[in-house]
Amino acid sequence: MSEKKYFVMQDANGDTETVFNSRQPRGAALKAASRGFTDIQLRERGTNRVHVFKGWREEVAAPKNGPSWLGDKVWKANVKKQGINKV
């Protein structure tokens, strides 16, 4: 099994303090989208790659078999990969 990787969120000024970990860049991007980020640029630590995503989240109906404390609506995150930039 491969180990988890660390992805640092970037903005116009460079690296931020926000770090996501996941096995794949998409998993880290989904975590960022679930927190409300839309223009997602994730620098993979230890490499010269920046993964670029567009993210959004939608409020959808909760699953029928969900717990009672979950409520009627939940947020669902989605991402679309735009490409990879080299640093």
N, CA, C and O of each residue as an XYZ file, in Angstrom:
348
protein
N       0.838     -1.181      0.000
C       0.000      0.000      0.000
C       0.881      1.241      0.000
O       1.882      1.323      0.712
N       0.482      2.188     -0.807
C       1.244      3.432     -0.869
C       0.911      4.315      0.328
O      -0.172      4.235      0.906
N       1.866      5.151      0.677
C       1.682      6.018      1.831
C       0.932      7.276      1.436
O       0.829      7.617      0.258
N       0.416      7.951      2.435
C      -0.283      9.202      2.192
C       0.711     10.289      1.840
O       1.851     10.287      2.303
N       0.259     11.217      1.010
C       1.085     12.342      0.594
C       0.496     13.607      1.191
O      -0.678     13.652      1.561
N       1.318     14.617      1.278
C       0.888     15.900      1.820
C       0.781     16.908      0.688
O       1.678     17.020     -0.147
N      -0.330     17.641      0.670
C      -0.595     18.648     -0.352
C      -0.839     19.975      0.339
O      -1.695     20.078      1.217
N      -0.077     21.004     -0.063
C      -0.165     22.330      0.533
C      -1.012     23.211     -0.370
O      -0.743     23.324     -1.566
N      -2.037     23.836      0.203
C      -2.891     24.747     -0.546
C      -2.102     25.999     -0.901
O      -1.371     26.534     -0.068
N      -2.249     26.468     -2.139
C      -1.569     27.677     -2.572
C      -2.583     28.738     -2.940
O      -3.697     28.433     -3.367
N      -2.182     30.000     -2.768
C      -2.982     31.126     -3.231
C      -2.094     32.002     -4.099
O      -1.027     31.556     -4.520
N      -2.497     33.227     -4.378
C      -1.744     34.116     -5.257
C      -0.364     34.445     -4.689
O       0.562     34.724     -5.451
N      -0.214     34.418     -3.366
C       1.058     34.760     -2.726
C       1.961     33.553     -2.504
O       3.070     33.712     -1.993
N       1.529     32.374     -2.864
C       2.320     31.161     -2.639
C       1.641     30.231     -1.658
O       0.414     30.164     -1.592
N       2.459     29.509     -0.891
C       1.938     28.521      0.056
C       1.125     29.174      1.165
O       1.417     30.289      1.596
N       0.105     28.461      1.617
C      -0.675     28.876      2.774
C      -0.378     27.903      3.909
O       0.448     27.003      3.757
N      -1.040     28.077      5.030
C      -0.844     27.174      6.161
C      -1.741     25.947      6.087
O      -1.648     25.064      6.940
N      -2.605     25.879      5.083
C      -3.546     24.771      4.951
C      -2.871     23.590      4.265
O      -2.370     23.717      3.147
N      -2.857     22.438      4.938
C      -2.243     21.225      4.401
C      -3.270     20.104      4.458
O      -3.924     19.899      5.480
N      -3.405     19.381      3.350
C      -4.296     18.227      3.274
C      -3.441     16.999      3.019
O      -2.425     17.086      2.329
N      -3.836     15.854      3.566
C      -3.120     14.623      3.259
C      -4.094     13.615      2.683
O      -5.241     13.497      3.113
N      -3.592     12.891      1.690
C      -4.384     11.884      1.000
C      -3.434     11.055      0.147
O      -2.290     11.452     -0.077
N      -3.894      9.929     -0.320
C      -3.067      9.115     -1.209
C      -3.003      9.714     -2.604
O      -1.981      9.608     -3.282
N      -4.088     10.341     -3.033
C      -4.178     10.917     -4.370
C      -4.492     12.405     -4.275
O      -5.097     12.837     -3.295
N      -4.095     13.201     -5.271
C      -4.401     14.634     -5.247
C      -5.907     14.907     -5.243
O      -6.353     15.890     -4.651
N      -6.686     14.058     -5.892
C      -8.129     14.266     -5.945
C      -8.753     14.187     -4.550
O      -9.669     14.946     -4.234
N      -8.261     13.277     -3.727
C      -8.779     13.156     -2.367
C      -8.531     14.419     -1.562
O      -9.399     14.866     -0.813
N      -7.343     14.992     -1.717
C      -7.031     16.239     -1.028
C      -7.885     17.383     -1.579
O      -8.321     18.252     -0.824
N      -8.120     17.384     -2.879
C      -8.949     18.426     -3.490
C     -10.399     18.324     -3.021
O     -11.051     19.349     -2.822
N     -10.911     17.116     -2.841
C     -12.268     16.941     -2.331
C     -12.388     17.471     -0.904
O     -13.410     18.051     -0.539
N     -11.349     17.272     -0.101
C     -11.352     17.818      1.253
C     -11.391     19.338      1.212
O     -12.104     19.965      1.997
N     -10.626     19.934      0.299
C     -10.611     21.396      0.169
C     -11.967     21.907     -0.312
O     -12.461     22.919      0.188
N     -12.570     21.218     -1.276
C     -13.869     21.636     -1.801
C     -14.954     21.523     -0.740
O     -15.870     22.344     -0.701
N     -14.862     20.520      0.116
C     -15.872     20.365      1.167
C     -15.799     21.503      2.174
O     -16.777     21.782      2.867
N     -14.653     22.161      2.261
C     -14.496     23.317      3.151
C     -14.821     24.629      2.467
O     -14.694     25.689      3.078
N     -15.244     24.579      1.199
C     -15.715     25.775      0.517
C     -14.744     26.407     -0.454
O     -15.070     27.442     -1.035
N     -13.554     25.835     -0.663
C     -12.608     26.379     -1.634
C     -13.098     26.064     -3.042
O     -13.618     24.976     -3.288
N     -12.935     27.014     -3.976
C     -13.372     26.792     -5.353
C     -12.202     26.715     -6.331
O     -12.181     25.829     -7.185
N     -11.236     27.614     -6.229
C     -10.029     27.558     -7.055
C      -8.946     26.885     -6.226
O      -8.354     27.501     -5.340
N      -8.693     25.611     -6.525
C      -7.835     24.796     -5.675
C      -6.513     24.541     -6.387
O      -6.485     23.961     -7.473
N      -5.425     24.975     -5.771
C      -4.080     24.693     -6.262
C      -3.326     24.014     -5.134
O      -3.065     24.619     -4.094
N      -2.978     22.755     -5.346
C      -2.337     21.956     -4.310
C      -0.916     21.595     -4.736
O      -0.717     20.902     -5.734
N       0.074     22.073     -3.969
C       1.466     21.727     -4.235
C       1.779     20.439     -3.492
O       1.583     20.341     -2.280
N       2.265     19.460     -4.229
C       2.617     18.174     -3.630
C       3.998     18.305     -2.995
O       4.971     18.633     -3.674
N       4.080     18.050     -1.701
C       5.357     18.171     -0.995
C       6.368     17.167     -1.533
O       6.035     16.009     -1.785
N       7.608     17.624     -1.706
C       8.669     16.741     -2.165
C       8.786     16.648     -3.670
O       9.678     15.963     -4.171
N       7.917     17.312     -4.405
C       7.967     17.296     -5.870
C       7.866     18.730     -6.380
O       7.754     19.666     -5.589
N       7.905     18.899     -7.673
C       7.751     20.221     -8.278
C       6.400     20.357     -8.985
O       6.279     21.115     -9.948
N       5.393     19.632     -8.518
C       4.074     19.630     -9.153
C       3.049     20.409     -8.340
O       3.008     20.330     -7.112
N       2.221     21.166     -9.062
C       1.070     21.840     -8.458
C      -0.162     21.332     -9.197
O      -0.304     21.559    -10.398
N      -1.047     20.651     -8.491
C      -2.269     20.105     -9.073
C      -3.354     21.180     -8.990
O      -3.609     21.737     -7.922
N      -3.986     21.461    -10.127
C      -4.980     22.536    -10.213
C      -6.359     21.915    -10.415
O      -6.561     21.101    -11.316
N      -7.308     22.314     -9.558
C      -8.677     21.798     -9.601
C      -9.668     22.946     -9.536
O      -9.354     24.018     -9.018
N     -10.863     22.723    -10.060
C     -12.025     23.570     -9.816
C     -12.922     22.777     -8.887
O     -13.228     21.615     -9.154
N     -13.345     23.397     -7.800
C     -14.155     22.689     -6.824
C     -15.468     23.391     -6.569
O     -15.573     24.606     -6.737
N     -16.464     22.636     -6.167
C     -17.753     23.189     -5.775
C     -18.424     22.188     -4.852
O     -18.049     21.017     -4.792
N     -19.414     22.673     -4.143
C     -20.182     21.769     -3.292
C     -21.656     22.088     -3.448
O     -22.045     23.233     -3.677
N     -22.459     21.057     -3.320
C     -23.902     21.173     -3.505
C     -24.598     20.610     -2.280
O     -24.132     19.651     -1.665
N     -25.714     21.218     -1.939
C     -26.516     20.690     -0.846
C     -27.508     19.698     -1.448
O     -28.326     20.055     -2.296
N     -27.422     18.451     -0.998
C     -28.266     17.385     -1.536
C     -29.038     16.733     -0.395
O     -28.752     16.959      0.781
N     -30.010     15.930     -0.764
C     -30.798     15.210      0.240
C     -29.923     14.171      0.931
O     -29.091     13.527      0.292
N     -30.112     14.013      2.223
C     -29.349     13.044      3.001
C     -29.754     11.629      2.583
O     -30.886     11.418      2.148
N     -28.848     10.662      2.709
C     -29.203      9.288      2.371
C     -30.301      8.756      3.290
O     -30.396      9.142      4.455
N     -31.115      7.878      2.753
C     -32.244      7.322      3.510
C     -31.782      6.539      4.734
O     -32.462      6.535      5.760
N     -30.621      5.871      4.632
C     -30.153      5.054      5.742
C     -29.197      5.816      6.663
O     -28.502      5.199      7.470
N     -29.152      7.137      6.556
C     -28.273      7.949      7.390
C     -28.786      8.060      8.815
O     -29.962      7.808      9.077
N     -27.908      8.436      9.739
C     -28.328      8.579     11.136
C     -29.282      9.757     11.311
O     -29.318     10.665     10.482
N     -30.046      9.733     12.389
C     -31.073     10.754     12.604
C     -30.466     12.140     12.836
O     -31.098     13.142     12.498
N     -29.241     12.224     13.411
C     -28.637     13.515     13.683
C     -28.116     14.197     12.428
O     -27.744     15.369     12.476
N     -28.081     13.480     11.298
C     -27.523     14.025     10.068
C     -28.379     15.128      9.467
O     -27.843     16.042      8.841
N     -29.677     15.069      9.636
C     -30.560     16.078      9.074
C     -31.086     15.677      7.707
O     -30.824     14.574      7.227
N     -31.834     16.586      7.081
C     -32.446     16.294      5.786
C     -31.533     16.596      4.609
O     -31.654     15.970      3.556
N     -30.619     17.546      4.775
C     -29.722     17.956      3.688
C     -28.275     17.819      4.144
O     -27.962     18.034      5.315
N     -27.384     17.455      3.198
C     -25.948     17.362      3.458
C     -25.199     18.024      2.304
O     -25.751     18.187      1.216
N     -23.935     18.408      2.541
C     -23.108     19.001      1.492
C     -22.318     17.908      0.797
O     -21.728     17.046      1.448
N     -22.309     17.946     -0.545
C     -21.547     16.993     -1.341
C     -20.514     17.766     -2.144
O     -20.871     18.672     -2.896
N     -19.242     17.424     -1.998
C     -18.149     18.112     -2.692
C     -17.864     17.435     -4.029
O     -17.975     16.216     -4.156
N     -17.495     18.243     -5.023
C     -17.107     17.757     -6.345
C     -15.899     18.550     -6.813
O     -15.754     19.726     -6.482
N     -15.030     17.901     -7.588
C     -13.876     18.587     -8.163
C     -13.675     18.142     -9.601
O     -14.069     17.044     -9.994
N     -13.052     19.020    -10.377
C     -12.681     18.700    -11.757
C     -11.238     19.145    -11.941
O     -10.908     20.305    -11.695
N     -10.380     18.235    -12.371
C      -8.962     18.548    -12.520
C      -8.758     19.389    -13.778
O      -9.262     19.062    -14.852
N      -8.004     20.482    -13.617
C      -7.705     21.387    -14.715
C      -6.336     21.089    -15.314
O      -6.098     21.373    -16.487
N      -5.440     20.520    -14.520
C      -4.113     20.192    -15.023
C      -3.077     20.191    -13.925
O      -3.390     20.298    -12.739
N      -1.805     20.065    -14.362
C      -0.673     20.075    -13.438
C       0.300     21.139    -13.919
O       0.662     21.177    -15.095
N       0.723     22.005    -12.998
C       1.737     23.014    -13.301
C       3.034     22.588    -12.642
O       3.030     22.003    -11.559
N       4.144     22.885    -13.301
C       5.469     22.610    -12.736
C       5.990     23.874    -12.077
O       5.837     24.967    -12.622
N       6.601     23.738    -10.918
C       7.146     24.876    -10.192
C       8.531     25.180    -10.701
O       9.175     26.112    -10.218
